[in-house]
Amino acid sequence: MFVHLSEKPFAIVLDHFFSDKANITGLDYLRDLKEKHPKIPVIYYTSANDDLVRTEVMKVGVEQYIVKDSASLVRLRTALDLIQEKVE
């Protein structure tokens, strides 16, 4: 599932919705990712403006939870820049 992680990305942007498998969400992938690669920062980027999803995602551990809207790409870019600054 995580074939490119050997390239050591400085961060991952993970979307909540996936269409490759029924009933699997970004939260499922996040749990697996954090179990196998806990040090890679993750930004959860989603249209799910749902407090229950947000609570679960934050429990697993992400840098930021960003809800898609008209300003979300700016917030995403800012979040990525901040993570990259920490790495450098």
C-alpha positions as a printed NumPy array, in Angstrom:
array([[  0.   ,   0.   ,   0.   ],
       [  2.817,   2.446,   0.815],
       [  5.225,   1.699,  -2.01 ],
       [  6.868,   5.132,  -2.256],
       [  7.659,   5.574,   1.411],
       [ 11.168,   4.288,   0.805],
       [ 11.757,   7.677,  -0.847],
       [ 11.376,   9.219,   2.645],
       [  8.834,  11.967,   2.016],
       [  8.982,  14.955,   4.353],
       [  5.157,  14.795,   4.667],
       [  2.075,  13.043,   3.359],
       [ -1.213,  14.649,   2.392],
       [ -3.929,  12.092,   2.929],
       [ -7.484,  12.442,   1.645],
       [-10.355,  10.983,   3.639],
       [-12.187,   9.56 ,   0.647],
       [-10.846,   6.744,  -1.525],
       [-12.579,   5.015,  -4.398],
       [-10.257,   2.043,  -4.827],
       [-11.934,  -0.17 ,  -2.212],
       [-15.391,  -0.077,  -0.719],
       [-15.68 ,   0.942,   2.92 ],
       [-12.034,   1.995,   3.274],
       [-11.362,   5.609,   4.193],
       [ -8.33 ,   7.76 ,   4.709],
       [ -8.692,   7.09 ,   8.434],
       [ -8.046,   3.391,   7.781],
       [ -4.954,   4.267,   5.749],
       [ -3.86 ,   6.773,   8.399],
       [ -3.982,   4.153,  11.15 ],
       [ -1.914,   1.751,   9.046],
       [  0.536,   4.467,   8.028],
       [  1.079,   5.702,  11.587],
       [  1.592,   2.146,  12.801],
       [  4.259,   1.442,  10.19 ],
       [  5.792,   4.928,   9.766],
       [  4.991,   6.983,  12.881],
       [  7.584,   9.696,  12.216],
       [  6.27 ,  10.836,   8.827],
       [  4.1  ,  13.945,   9.295],
       [  0.611,  13.637,   7.851],
       [ -1.832,  16.346,   6.826],
       [ -5.393,  15.068,   6.651],
       [ -7.076,  16.903,   3.751],
       [-10.775,  16.208,   3.471],
       [-14.226,  17.418,   2.596],
       [-15.502,  15.625,   5.705],
       [-16.312,  18.496,   8.048],
       [-17.315,  16.023,  10.724],
       [-16.348,  16.351,  14.386],
       [-16.333,  12.57 ,  14.915],
       [-13.939,  12.024,  12.008],
       [-11.772,  14.934,  13.18 ],
       [-11.614,  13.512,  16.718],
       [-10.591,  10.061,  15.483],
       [ -7.996,  11.473,  13.099],
       [ -6.473,  13.674,  15.803],
       [ -6.274,  10.678,  18.179],
       [ -4.256,   8.755,  15.604],
       [ -1.98 ,  11.743,  15.141],
       [ -1.726,  14.226,  12.294],
       [  0.007,  17.552,  11.842],
       [ -3.192,  19.218,  10.648],
       [ -6.773,  18.426,   9.726],
       [ -7.759,  20.641,   6.788],
       [-11.32 ,  20.783,   5.494],
       [-11.571,  21.481,   1.764],
       [-13.1  ,  24.841,   0.971],
       [-12.252,  27.949,  -1.041],
       [ -9.189,  28.722,   1.134],
       [ -8.017,  25.199,   1.887],
       [ -5.231,  25.113,  -0.706],
       [ -3.633,  28.119,   0.963],
       [ -3.855,  26.384,   4.37 ],
       [ -2.454,  23.207,   2.836],
       [  0.506,  25.056,   1.323],
       [  1.178,  26.83 ,   4.629],
       [  1.038,  23.54 ,   6.532],
       [  3.463,  21.912,   4.095],
       [  5.826,  24.876,   4.315],
       [  5.836,  24.698,   8.13 ],
       [  6.576,  20.974,   8.093],
       [  9.377,  21.446,   5.575],
       [ 10.912,  24.201,   7.724],
       [ 11.032,  21.792,  10.68 ],
       [ 12.83 ,  19.209,   8.541],
       [ 15.497,  21.593,   7.23 ]])
